Amino acid sequence: MTEFEKSLEELREALFDTPEVQQFFALRAAIESDQELMANNAAMRAHQKAMAKNQNNDAVYFREKALYEKYAALYNKHPLVVNYEALRETVNALLKQIKTIIE
């Protein structure tokens, strides 16, 4: 292992040891294991696809849009998802800082 590879591995370990990253992965696991959340997410995506397929059929499109919005609200307003999205922004900012330093 070269010094560069060793340094990258140390950086990766340090990144994964930060509380934000650990909480990010914990929240992601909690979301993925929540059956109700996953059902809402699947329904949201199914209605989104139905909207795309029915762009020329207003009656079906608007019915699917209403269902999509219902399931999207249920999913996106859940506390786990709200916290996950906030942490995702924090982790992305951290990764951007690291990228800037490396460049």
Residue pairs with C-beta under 8 A, 6 or more apart in sequence:
1 9
11 98
15 21
15 94
15 98
16 22
18 94
20 87
20 90
20 91
20 94
21 91
21 94
23 87
24 84
24 87
24 88
24 90
24 91
27 80
27 83
27 84
27 87
28 84
30 80
31 37
31 38
31 80
31 81
31 84
32 38
34 80
37 75
37 78
37 80
37 81
40 71
40 74
40 75
40 78
41 71
41 75
43 67
43 71
44 68
44 71
44 72
44 75
47 64
47 65
47 67
47 68
47 71
48 68
50 60
50 64
50 68
51 61
51 64
51 65
51 68
54 60
54 61
54 64
55 61
75 81
76 82
76 85
